Amino acid sequence: MKLKTDRMSVLNKLWTARKLLLVVLIPLFLLPLPLIYPSSEACCAYVLIVTAVYWVSEAVPLGAAALVPAFLYPLFGVLKSSEVAAEYCKDTTLLLIGVICLAASIEKWNLHKRIALRMVMIAGAKPGMLVLGFMCCTVFLSMWLSNTSTTAMVMPIAEAVLQQLISTGICDAVDDSESMEAQEDTDKEGNIDKNQLELLFQTHSCTKSDLITMPEELNGMSLKCNDEVINWQHNGHLPQTQIIIPEPQKKQTSLYPTKKDHMICKCLSLSITYAATIGGLITITGTSTNLIFAEHFKSRYPDANVINFGTWFVFSLPIALIMLVLTWIWLHCLFLGCNFRDTCSLSKKRKTRREELSERRIQEEYEKLGPISYPEIVTGIFFILMTLLWFTREPGFVPGWTSLFEKKGYRTDATISVLLGFLLFLIPARKPWPCSSKKKDQEGGSPGNDVDSDPMAPMITWKDFQKLMPWEIVILVGGGYALAAGCKVSGLSVWIGRQMEPMSGLPPWTVTLLACLLVSTVTEFASNPATLTVFLPILSTLSETLKINPLHTLIPATMCVSFGVMLPVGNPPNAIVFSYGHCQISDMVKAGFGVNLIGVVVVMLAIMTWGVPLFQLSEFPDWALQRNVTDSI
């Protein structure tokens, strides 16, 4: 027995220290690779495998694991320390900084709440339309903010609406029970007195004058008498024996009034995390995986002027819209049933009391925001201006505003975002013109802001920026760039490509489908950025070897890596929604499997239809051919 206890104690200690053991043993176990084969390719493969294992297992934080190439590449002689350091800050880092400045202003001045509540007010409180309204506003916000931030912003609003639905349902249940009891009392008042029943006992210990009072709530119950059950009949006769009145059983109360209410809570909660994922696909800055792809593609194919904000938006917007509709239909059928007429009607005559109270609650939340403030107007103007400048920089079908400058290729999307983000640190949050009243003059102020104390306080401060800036993602992306640079310089990418030559007989759509399925499976258990960072160099080399346009595999893989929606650990938005307690893991697996399948099918449809003329996918491009020839030399 003692031996068994000691063995369990040792196993528990090993399990507790599993991450530390993995960090130490994996490099030692793989060390023979660069020692037995002291080539540049083997050394680079060693660094790549160690970093990938750290990322997938999350034995150390993702940002810390991304620093592994910074010291192993110089130690093994793959890249100089200065060359590795240059990979950790790229153009996309500046793009992200500018976008985070705008996101900080949106969150600080509650513009996201105003947008979300207004869109829900338009949709109404019918369950189906309520879910669709929340999904639409979440998709819109997730286009510009991170998926995690969007989910964290929208879920409290959705939770307030759900709590209103639950509380209204409980009130309705109480009202219904009271009305039923009143109806029963009306039916019985002809035979039984409402106030009390006088029961006479004719036993040895009781006289006829003894009375017992039975409350009216027990009318109609089965009464136990001398080990026999006597059904109380309202026929005017009294039982000729002693009656033992049982205590009424207390009803067990549930968190949800009905099963339908629970289904609504599940559907609305899951719809928010799925909508955040869908919205992140639309723009280059919508999610970190899009930024990782953009920088990898730009650094690997510098001569390819194909991917920019406009072309990505044109390709991904139809994907997001189709996925939004199909996901809504899937969730509606899974949780609310297929009767769309009752759950999606916009007619005021078909609204129930609960739906009217829910709409009133949403209206009250919107009224708490007050009239639109000056900082919200400035933030909205910057938001629209940044979008327009991104679209018109190099639209492709007409000359963009960059053609006004003599030198070409100097201005990118990062230039615009950093410029506008910098201006938010300068523009005062108070109106520059005097107002008629002091309250109007201070309408830009909000709790925690220094607008009232400092009339020149800017729209955002460095603290506001720091709260939202994901430095871990920046370092993670930089680690991916460093790995890609090492694979290129060492020749490992060429070696990998030669090993994949047997796949040359497969058609392009088959290779793309296999890549999508593989990536979407792995990302269920590993983080999205880490998964994509590992697969992008492999897929690029595979495409070059098979003479397939690299965009044919890279874009679908980038989108499918975001479909880790089946488990709470798949991505942070899933964890946020799961923490509210409305959903179980089984619910997320069932709903997420359908969303994952919808996403892969729609992405494959897009890359095989409108993606072909948009990116010229039918031919192997010159910029990829030059890259392939250079690596072969």
C-alpha positions as CSV (number, residue, x, y, z in Angstrom):
1,M,0.0,0.0,0.0
2,K,2.8,2.3,0.9
3,L,4.6,1.5,-2.4
4,K,1.5,2.4,-4.3
5,T,1.1,5.7,-2.4
6,D,4.8,6.6,-3.1
7,R,4.3,5.8,-6.8
8,M,1.2,8.0,-7.0
9,S,3.1,10.8,-5.3
10,V,5.9,10.6,-7.8
11,L,3.5,10.6,-10.7
12,N,1.7,13.7,-9.3
13,K,5.0,15.5,-9.0
14,L,6.0,14.6,-12.5
15,W,2.6,15.7,-13.8
16,T,3.0,19.0,-11.9
17,A,6.4,19.6,-13.5
18,R,5.4,18.3,-17.0
19,K,5.9,21.7,-18.7
20,L,9.4,22.2,-17.1
21,L,10.4,18.6,-18.2
22,L,9.2,19.3,-21.7
23,V,11.2,22.5,-21.9
24,V,14.3,20.8,-20.8
25,L,14.0,17.3,-22.4
26,I,12.9,18.4,-25.9
27,P,16.1,20.4,-26.8
28,L,18.2,17.6,-25.3
29,F,16.4,14.8,-27.1
30,L,16.7,16.7,-30.5
31,L,20.3,17.8,-29.9
32,P,21.8,14.8,-31.9
33,L,20.3,16.3,-35.1
34,P,22.7,19.3,-35.4
35,L,25.6,17.3,-33.9
36,I,25.4,14.3,-36.2
37,Y,24.5,16.4,-39.3
38,P,26.4,19.7,-38.7
39,S,24.8,21.5,-41.6
40,S,23.0,24.7,-41.8
41,E,19.7,22.9,-42.8
42,A,19.9,20.6,-39.8
43,C,20.7,23.4,-37.3
44,C,17.7,25.4,-38.7
45,A,15.5,22.3,-38.5
46,Y,16.5,21.9,-34.8
47,V,15.5,25.5,-34.0
48,L,12.3,25.2,-35.9
49,I,11.2,21.9,-34.2
50,V,12.0,23.1,-30.7
51,T,10.1,26.4,-31.2
52,A,7.1,24.6,-32.8
53,V,6.9,22.1,-29.9
54,Y,7.0,25.0,-27.4
55,W,4.2,26.8,-29.3
56,V,2.0,23.8,-29.7
57,S,2.4,22.5,-26.2
58,E,2.4,26.0,-24.6
59,A,5.0,24.8,-22.2
60,V,6.2,28.4,-22.0
61,P,4.2,31.5,-22.9
62,L,3.9,32.1,-26.7
63,G,5.8,35.3,-26.6
64,A,8.7,33.7,-24.6
65,A,8.8,30.7,-27.0
66,A,9.0,33.2,-30.0
67,L,12.4,34.4,-28.5
68,V,14.0,31.0,-29.1
69,P,15.3,31.8,-32.6
70,A,16.8,35.1,-31.2
71,F,19.5,33.2,-29.3
72,L,19.7,29.7,-31.0
73,Y,20.2,31.0,-34.6
74,P,23.3,33.0,-33.6
75,L,24.6,30.1,-31.5
76,F,24.3,27.6,-34.3
77,G,25.6,30.1,-36.9
78,V,22.4,30.3,-39.0
79,L,21.9,34.1,-38.8
80,K,23.7,36.9,-37.2
81,S,22.2,38.4,-34.0
82,S,21.6,41.7,-35.8
83,E,19.8,40.0,-38.7
84,V,17.5,38.1,-36.3
85,A,16.7,41.2,-34.3
86,A,15.6,43.0,-37.5
87,E,13.0,40.3,-38.1
88,Y,11.2,41.1,-34.8
89,C,9.9,44.5,-35.9
90,K,8.3,44.8,-39.3
91,D,5.8,47.0,-41.2
92,T,2.8,45.0,-39.8
93,T,4.0,45.9,-36.3
94,L,3.5,49.6,-37.1
95,L,0.2,48.8,-38.7
96,L,-1.0,47.1,-35.5
97,I,0.1,50.0,-33.4
98,G,-2.0,52.5,-35.3
99,V,-5.0,50.2,-35.3
100,I,-4.7,49.7,-31.5
101,C,-4.7,53.5,-31.0
102,L,-8.0,53.7,-32.8
103,A,-9.4,50.7,-30.8
104,A,-8.3,52.4,-27.6
105,S,-10.3,55.5,-28.5
106,I,-13.3,53.4,-29.5
107,E,-13.3,51.6,-26.2
108,K,-12.5,54.6,-24.0
109,W,-15.4,56.7,-25.3
110,N,-17.9,53.7,-25.5
111,L,-18.5,54.0,-29.2
112,H,-18.6,50.2,-29.4
113,K,-21.5,50.1,-27.0
114,R,-23.5,52.7,-28.9
115,I,-23.0,50.8,-32.2
116,A,-23.9,47.4,-30.6
117,L,-27.0,48.7,-28.8
118,R,-28.2,50.6,-31.8
119,M,-28.0,47.6,-34.1
120,V,-29.8,45.4,-31.5
121,M,-32.5,48.0,-31.2
122,I,-33.0,47.8,-35.0
123,A,-33.1,44.0,-35.0
124,G,-35.7,43.8,-32.1
125,A,-36.1,41.3,-29.3
126,K,-37.5,38.3,-31.1
127,P,-35.0,35.5,-30.3
128,G,-34.0,34.8,-33.9
129,M,-33.6,38.5,-34.8
130,L,-31.9,39.2,-31.5
131,V,-29.2,36.7,-32.2
132,L,-28.8,38.0,-35.8
133,G,-28.6,41.6,-34.5
134,F,-25.8,40.7,-32.0
135,M,-24.0,38.7,-34.7
136,C,-24.1,41.7,-37.1
137,C,-22.7,44.2,-34.6
138,T,-20.1,41.7,-33.4
139,V,-18.9,41.1,-37.0
140,F,-18.7,44.8,-37.6
141,L,-16.7,45.5,-34.5
142,S,-14.4,42.6,-35.0
143,M,-13.4,43.9,-38.4
144,W,-11.4,46.6,-36.7
145,L,-10.8,45.4,-33.1
146,S,-9.3,42.1,-32.1
147,N,-11.6,39.1,-31.7
148,T,-10.9,38.8,-28.0
149,S,-11.6,42.5,-27.3
150,T,-14.8,42.4,-29.4
151,T,-16.1,39.4,-27.5
152,A,-15.2,40.9,-24.1
153,M,-17.0,44.1,-25.1
154,V,-20.2,42.6,-26.5
155,M,-20.8,39.7,-24.0
156,P,-21.7,42.0,-21.0
157,I,-24.3,43.7,-23.2
158,A,-25.7,40.3,-24.3
159,E,-25.6,39.0,-20.7
160,A,-27.7,42.0,-19.5
161,V,-30.3,41.2,-22.2
162,L,-30.3,37.5,-21.3
163,Q,-30.8,38.2,-17.6
164,Q,-33.8,40.4,-18.5
165,L,-35.2,37.5,-20.5
166,I,-34.7,35.1,-17.6
167,S,-36.2,37.5,-15.0
168,T,-39.1,38.2,-17.2
169,G,-39.7,34.5,-17.7
170,I,-39.7,33.9,-14.0
171,C,-42.3,36.7,-13.5
172,D,-44.4,35.2,-16.2
173,A,-44.3,31.8,-14.6
174,V,-45.4,33.2,-11.2
175,D,-48.2,35.2,-12.8
176,D,-49.4,32.1,-14.7
177,S,-49.4,30.0,-11.5
178,E,-51.3,32.7,-9.5
179,S,-53.9,33.0,-12.3
180,M,-54.4,29.2,-12.3
181,E,-54.8,29.0,-8.6
182,A,-57.3,31.9,-8.7
183,Q,-59.3,30.0,-11.4
184,E,-59.3,26.8,-9.3
185,D,-60.6,28.7,-6.2
186,T,-63.4,30.2,-8.3
187,D,-64.5,26.7,-9.4
188,K,-64.5,25.3,-5.9
189,E,-66.1,28.1,-4.0
190,G,-69.6,26.6,-4.5
191,N,-68.7,23.5,-2.5
192,I,-65.9,24.5,-0.1
193,D,-65.4,27.5,2.0
194,K,-62.4,29.6,0.8
195,N,-61.0,30.4,4.2
196,Q,-60.9,27.0,6.1
197,L,-62.3,23.5,6.4
198,E,-63.6,22.4,9.8
199,L,-62.8,18.7,10.3
200,L,-64.6,16.9,13.1
201,F,-62.9,13.9,14.8
202,Q,-64.8,11.0,16.3
203,T,-62.1,9.1,18.0
204,H,-61.4,8.0,21.6
205,S,-59.1,10.9,22.3
206,C,-61.1,13.7,20.5
207,T,-64.5,15.1,21.0
208,K,-66.9,16.4,18.3
209,S,-66.1,19.9,19.2
210,D,-62.4,19.6,18.3
211,L,-61.6,21.3,15.2
212,I,-58.6,21.3,12.8
213,T,-58.0,23.8,10.1
214,M,-56.6,22.8,6.7
215,P,-55.2,25.5,4.5
216,E,-56.8,25.9,1.1
217,E,-53.5,25.2,-0.7
218,L,-53.9,21.5,0.2
219,N,-57.3,21.1,-1.5
220,G,-57.3,18.1,-3.8
221,M,-54.2,16.4,-2.3
222,S,-54.1,12.7,-1.4
223,L,-54.3,12.4,2.4
224,K,-52.7,9.5,4.5
225,C,-55.0,8.0,7.1
226,N,-54.1,4.9,9.2
227,D,-51.6,3.6,6.6
228,E,-54.3,4.0,3.9
229,V,-54.5,6.6,1.2
230,I,-57.8,8.5,1.0
231,N,-58.5,10.7,-1.9
232,W,-60.3,13.9,-0.7
233,Q,-63.6,14.2,-2.4
234,H,-65.5,17.5,-2.3
235,N,-68.9,15.9,-1.8
236,G,-69.9,17.4,1.5
237,H,-69.0,14.4,3.7
238,L,-66.2,14.3,6.2
239,P,-63.9,11.3,6.8
240,Q,-64.7,9.4,10.0
241,T,-61.1,9.0,11.0
242,Q,-58.1,11.0,12.0
243,I,-56.3,12.8,9.2
244,I,-52.5,13.4,9.0
245,I,-51.8,16.3,6.8
246,P,-48.4,16.0,4.9
247,E,-46.2,19.0,4.5
248,P,-46.2,20.4,1.0
249,Q,-43.0,19.7,-1.0
250,K,-40.9,22.7,-2.0
251,K,-40.6,23.2,-5.8
252,Q,-37.0,23.2,-7.1
253,T,-36.2,26.4,-8.8
254,S,-33.9,26.4,-11.9
255,L,-31.7,29.2,-13.2
256,Y,-33.8,29.2,-16.4
257,P,-37.6,29.4,-16.4
258,T,-38.0,27.0,-19.3
259,K,-35.8,24.9,-21.6
260,K,-36.4,27.4,-24.4
261,D,-34.9,30.2,-22.3
262,H,-31.8,28.0,-21.8
263,M,-31.6,27.4,-25.5
264,I,-31.8,31.1,-26.2
265,C,-28.9,31.7,-23.8
266,K,-26.8,29.1,-25.5
267,C,-27.5,30.3,-29.0
268,L,-26.8,34.0,-28.2
269,S,-23.6,33.3,-26.3
270,L,-22.1,31.0,-29.0
271,S,-23.2,33.3,-31.8
272,I,-21.0,36.1,-30.4
273,T,-17.8,34.1,-30.4
274,Y,-18.5,32.8,-33.9
275,A,-19.4,36.2,-35.2
276,A,-16.1,37.6,-33.7
277,T,-14.2,35.0,-35.6
278,I,-16.1,35.7,-38.9
279,G,-15.6,39.5,-38.5
280,G,-11.8,39.0,-38.0
281,L,-11.6,37.4,-41.5
282,I,-12.7,40.6,-43.3
283,T,-9.7,42.9,-42.9
284,I,-6.0,42.4,-42.7
285,T,-6.0,43.9,-39.2
286,G,-9.0,42.0,-38.0
287,T,-7.0,39.3,-36.4
288,S,-3.3,38.5,-35.7
289,T,-3.2,35.5,-38.1
290,N,-4.0,37.9,-41.0
291,L,-1.1,40.1,-40.0
292,I,1.2,37.0,-39.8
293,F,0.2,36.0,-43.3
294,A,0.6,39.5,-44.8
295,E,4.1,39.9,-43.4
296,H,5.2,36.4,-44.4
297,F,3.9,36.9,-47.9
298,K,5.6,40.3,-48.2
299,S,8.9,39.1,-46.9
300,R,9.0,35.9,-49.0
301,Y,7.6,37.5,-52.2
302,P,8.7,41.1,-52.2
303,D,7.9,41.6,-55.9
304,A,4.3,40.5,-55.5
305,N,2.1,43.6,-55.2
306,V,-1.1,41.6,-54.8
307,I,-2.1,41.6,-51.2
308,N,-3.3,44.9,-49.7
309,F,-6.2,46.1,-47.6
310,G,-8.5,46.5,-50.6
311,T,-7.9,43.1,-52.4
312,W,-8.2,41.2,-49.1
313,F,-11.4,43.0,-48.2
314,V,-13.0,42.3,-51.6
315,F,-12.1,38.6,-51.4
316,S,-13.1,38.1,-47.7
317,L,-16.2,40.2,-47.4
318,P,-18.5,37.8,-49.4
319,I,-17.0,34.9,-47.4
320,A,-17.9,36.6,-44.1
321,L,-21.4,37.4,-45.3
322,I,-22.1,33.9,-46.5
323,M,-20.7,32.4,-43.3
324,L,-22.7,34.9,-41.2
325,V,-26.0,33.8,-42.7
326,L,-25.2,30.1,-42.7
327,T,-23.9,30.2,-39.1
328,W,-27.0,32.0,-38.0
329,I,-29.3,29.4,-39.7
330,W,-27.2,26.5,-38.2
331,L,-27.4,27.9,-34.7
332,H,-31.1,28.7,-35.0
333,C,-31.9,25.2,-36.2
334,L,-29.7,23.6,-33.5
335,F,-31.0,25.6,-30.5
336,L,-34.2,27.4,-31.4
337,G,-35.7,25.0,-34.0
338,C,-36.6,25.5,-37.6
339,N,-39.7,27.6,-37.1
340,F,-38.3,30.9,-38.3
341,R,-41.7,32.6,-38.5
342,D,-42.2,32.8,-34.8
343,T,-38.7,33.7,-33.8
344,C,-37.9,36.2,-36.6
345,S,-41.2,38.1,-37.1
346,L,-40.8,41.9,-37.1
347,S,-44.5,42.5,-36.6
348,K,-45.4,44.4,-33.4
349,K,-48.6,42.4,-33.0
350,R,-46.7,39.1,-32.5
351,K,-44.5,40.5,-29.7
352,T,-44.8,38.9,-26.3
353,R,-44.6,40.6,-22.9
354,R,-41.1,39.3,-22.4
355,E,-39.9,40.6,-25.8
356,E,-41.4,44.1,-25.1
357,L,-39.6,44.2,-21.7
358,S,-36.4,43.1,-23.3
359,E,-36.6,45.9,-25.9
360,R,-37.3,48.3,-23.1
361,R,-34.2,47.1,-21.3
362,I,-32.1,47.6,-24.4
363,Q,-33.6,51.1,-24.8
364,E,-32.7,52.0,-21.2
365,E,-29.1,50.8,-21.7
366,Y,-28.8,53.0,-24.8
367,E,-30.3,56.0,-23.1
368,K,-27.7,55.7,-20.3
369,L,-25.1,56.6,-22.9
370,G,-26.7,60.0,-23.4
371,P,-26.4,62.0,-26.6
372,I,-23.5,61.3,-28.8
373,S,-20.4,63.1,-27.5
374,Y,-17.7,65.1,-29.2
375,P,-15.0,62.4,-28.6
376,E,-17.3,59.8,-30.2
377,I,-17.7,62.0,-33.2
378,V,-13.9,62.5,-33.5
379,T,-13.3,58.7,-33.2
380,G,-16.0,57.9,-35.8
381,I,-14.4,60.4,-38.2
382,F,-11.0,58.9,-37.7
383,F,-12.5,55.4,-38.2
384,I,-14.0,56.4,-41.5
385,L,-11.0,58.3,-42.6
386,M,-8.6,55.4,-42.0
387,T,-10.8,53.0,-43.9
388,L,-11.1,55.3,-46.9
389,L,-7.4,56.0,-47.0
390,W,-6.7,52.3,-46.9
391,F,-9.1,51.6,-49.7
392,T,-7.9,54.4,-52.0
393,R,-4.1,53.9,-51.5
394,E,-3.7,51.4,-54.3
395,P,-7.2,50.2,-55.4
396,G,-5.8,48.5,-58.5
397,F,-8.5,49.4,-61.0
398,V,-7.8,53.2,-60.7
399,P,-4.7,55.1,-59.6
400,G,-4.6,55.6,-55.9
401,W,-3.5,58.7,-53.9
402,T,0.1,57.3,-53.6
403,S,0.4,58.2,-57.3
404,L,0.6,61.8,-56.3
405,F,4.0,61.2,-54.8
406,E,7.2,61.0,-57.0
407,K,8.8,58.0,-55.2
408,K,6.7,54.8,-55.3
409,G,6.5,52.0,-52.7
410,Y,7.3,54.1,-49.7
411,R,3.8,54.5,-48.3
412,T,1.9,51.5,-47.0
413,D,-1.2,50.9,-44.9
414,A,1.0,51.2,-41.8
415,T,1.8,54.8,-42.7
416,I,-1.8,55.7,-42.6
417,S,-2.6,53.9,-39.3
418,V,0.4,55.3,-37.5
419,L,-0.3,58.8,-38.7
420,L,-3.9,58.8,-37.5
421,G,-3.0,56.9,-34.3
422,F,-0.4,59.6,-33.5
423,L,-3.0,62.4,-34.0
424,L,-5.2,60.8,-31.4
425,F,-2.5,61.5,-28.8
426,L,-2.6,65.2,-29.8
427,I,-6.3,66.1,-30.5
428,P,-8.0,67.4,-27.3
429,A,-11.0,65.4,-26.1
430,R,-12.9,68.7,-25.3
431,K,-14.6,70.8,-27.9
432,P,-12.5,73.6,-29.2
433,W,-15.4,76.0,-29.2
434,P,-17.4,77.3,-26.2
435,C,-20.7,75.6,-25.3
436,S,-23.9,77.2,-24.0
437,S,-23.7,75.4,-20.7
438,K,-21.1,73.8,-18.5
439,K,-22.6,70.4,-18.8
440,K,-22.4,70.4,-22.6
441,D,-18.9,71.7,-22.3
442,Q,-17.9,68.6,-20.3
443,E,-19.9,66.1,-22.3
444,G,-16.7,64.4,-23.4
445,G,-15.9,63.5,-19.9
446,S,-16.5,60.0,-18.5
447,P,-15.5,58.2,-15.2
448,G,-11.8,57.7,-15.0
449,N,-10.9,60.4,-17.6
450,D,-9.1,63.6,-16.9
451,V,-11.0,65.7,-19.5
452,D,-12.7,67.9,-16.8
453,S,-9.4,68.5,-14.9
454,D,-7.3,69.1,-17.9
455,P,-9.0,71.0,-20.8
456,M,-6.2,69.9,-23.2
457,A,-6.4,66.2,-22.3
458,P,-6.0,64.2,-25.5
459,M,-8.4,61.7,-27.0
460,I,-6.2,58.8,-25.7
461,T,-3.2,58.5,-23.4
462,W,-0.3,56.1,-23.4
463,K,-2.0,54.2,-20.6
464,D,-5.1,53.7,-22.7
465,F,-2.9,52.4,-25.5
466,Q,-1.0,50.1,-23.2
467,K,-4.1,48.4,-22.0
468,L,-5.0,47.1,-25.5
469,M,-1.6,46.7,-27.1
470,P,-0.9,42.9,-27.5
471,W,2.9,42.9,-27.1
472,E,2.9,39.1,-26.9
473,I,1.4,38.9,-30.4
474,V,4.0,41.3,-31.7
475,I,6.9,39.2,-30.4
476,L,5.1,36.0,-31.6
477,V,4.8,37.4,-35.1
478,G,8.5,38.5,-35.0
479,G,9.5,35.0,-34.0
480,G,7.6,33.6,-37.0
481,Y,9.5,36.0,-39.3
482,A,12.8,35.0,-37.8
483,L,12.0,31.3,-38.4
484,A,11.1,32.0,-42.0
485,A,14.3,34.0,-42.6
486,G,16.4,31.2,-41.1
487,C,14.6,28.6,-43.4
488,K,15.4,30.8,-46.4
489,V,19.1,31.5,-45.6
490,S,19.9,27.9,-44.5
491,G,18.2,26.2,-47.5
492,L,15.8,24.2,-45.3
493,S,12.8,25.4,-47.3
494,V,14.4,24.0,-50.5
495,W,15.1,20.7,-48.9
496,I,11.4,20.5,-47.7
497,G,10.2,21.3,-51.1
498,R,12.2,18.5,-52.7
499,Q,10.6,16.0,-50.2
500,M,7.1,17.0,-51.4
501,E,7.7,16.4,-55.1
502,P,5.7,13.1,-55.1
503,M,2.6,15.3,-54.5
504,S,3.0,17.0,-57.8
505,G,0.3,14.9,-59.5
506,L,-2.5,16.3,-57.2
507,P,-4.7,19.0,-58.6
508,P,-4.5,22.4,-56.8
509,W,-7.9,22.2,-55.2
510,T,-7.0,18.9,-53.5
511,V,-3.8,20.4,-52.1
512,T,-5.7,23.4,-50.8
513,L,-8.4,21.2,-49.2
514,L,-5.9,19.0,-47.5
515,A,-4.1,22.1,-46.1
516,C,-7.4,23.6,-44.9
517,L,-8.5,20.4,-43.1
518,L,-5.0,19.9,-41.5
519,V,-4.8,23.5,-40.3
520,S,-8.3,23.6,-39.0
521,T,-7.8,20.4,-37.0
522,V,-4.4,21.3,-35.5
523,T,-5.7,24.8,-34.4
524,E,-8.4,23.2,-32.2
525,F,-5.6,22.2,-29.8
526,A,-2.9,24.8,-30.5
527,S,-3.1,28.6,-30.7
528,N,-4.0,30.1,-34.0
529,P,-0.9,32.3,-34.4
530,A,1.4,29.5,-33.5
531,T,-0.2,27.0,-35.9
532,L,-0.2,29.4,-38.8
533,T,3.4,30.5,-38.2
534,V,4.5,26.8,-38.4
535,F,2.5,26.0,-41.5
536,L,3.1,29.1,-43.7
537,P,6.7,28.3,-44.7
538,I,5.8,24.7,-45.4
539,L,2.8,25.6,-47.6
540,S,4.8,28.2,-49.4
541,T,7.5,25.7,-50.3
542,L,4.9,23.1,-51.2
543,S,3.2,25.5,-53.6
544,E,6.5,26.5,-55.3
545,T,7.4,22.8,-55.7
546,L,4.1,21.9,-57.2
547,K,4.0,25.0,-59.4
548,I,0.8,26.3,-57.7
549,N,0.1,29.9,-57.1
550,P,1.1,30.3,-53.4
551,L,-2.0,32.3,-52.7
552,H,-4.0,29.3,-53.6
553,T,-2.9,27.5,-50.4
554,L,-1.8,30.4,-48.2
555,I,-5.1,32.4,-48.1
556,P,-7.4,29.4,-47.4
557,A,-5.0,28.2,-44.7
558,T,-4.9,31.6,-43.1
559,M,-8.7,31.8,-42.9
560,C,-9.2,28.2,-41.8
561,V,-6.7,28.6,-38.9
562,S,-9.3,30.9,-37.3
563,F,-11.9,28.1,-37.2
564,G,-10.7,26.7,-33.8
565,V,-14.2,27.1,-32.4
566,M,-15.0,23.6,-31.0
567,L,-13.4,23.8,-27.6
568,P,-13.0,26.6,-25.0
569,V,-9.2,26.3,-25.4
570,G,-9.4,26.9,-29.1
571,N,-9.2,30.6,-28.8
572,P,-9.7,33.4,-26.2
573,P,-13.2,34.4,-27.4
574,N,-14.4,30.8,-26.8
575,A,-13.0,30.9,-23.3
576,I,-14.8,34.2,-22.5
577,V,-18.1,32.9,-23.7
578,F,-17.7,29.6,-21.8
579,S,-16.9,31.5,-18.6
580,Y,-20.5,32.9,-18.5
581,G,-21.8,29.4,-17.8
582,H,-24.7,29.1,-20.3
583,C,-22.9,26.6,-22.5
584,Q,-21.3,23.2,-21.9
585,I,-18.4,21.7,-23.8
586,S,-20.8,19.4,-25.6
587,D,-22.7,22.4,-26.9
588,M,-19.6,24.0,-28.1
589,V,-18.4,20.8,-29.9
590,K,-21.7,20.3,-31.7
591,A,-22.2,23.9,-32.7
592,G,-18.5,24.4,-33.5
593,F,-18.3,21.4,-35.7
594,G,-21.0,22.8,-37.9
595,V,-19.4,26.2,-38.0
596,N,-16.0,24.7,-38.8
597,L,-17.5,22.7,-41.7
598,I,-19.3,25.8,-43.0
599,G,-16.1,27.8,-42.9
600,V,-14.0,25.2,-44.8
601,V,-16.7,24.8,-47.5
602,V,-17.2,28.6,-48.0
603,V,-13.5,29.3,-48.1
604,M,-13.0,26.5,-50.7
605,L,-15.9,27.9,-52.7
606,A,-14.4,31.4,-52.6
607,I,-10.8,30.4,-53.7
608,M,-12.2,28.3,-56.6
609,T,-14.6,31.1,-57.9
610,W,-14.1,34.8,-57.4
611,G,-10.6,34.3,-55.9
612,V,-9.3,33.0,-59.3
613,P,-9.8,36.3,-61.3
614,L,-9.0,38.5,-58.3
615,F,-5.5,37.0,-57.6
616,Q,-4.9,35.3,-61.0
617,L,-4.7,31.9,-59.4
618,S,-5.0,30.0,-62.7
619,E,-1.3,30.5,-63.5
620,F,2.0,30.3,-61.7
621,P,3.0,33.9,-61.2
622,D,6.4,35.5,-62.1
623,W,7.1,36.7,-58.6
624,A,6.8,33.1,-57.3
625,L,8.8,31.8,-60.3
626,Q,11.7,34.1,-59.6
627,R,11.7,33.1,-56.0
628,N,11.7,29.4,-57.0
629,V,14.6,29.9,-59.5
630,T,16.6,31.9,-56.9
631,D,16.3,29.2,-54.3
632,S,17.3,26.4,-56.7
633,I,20.6,28.0,-57.5
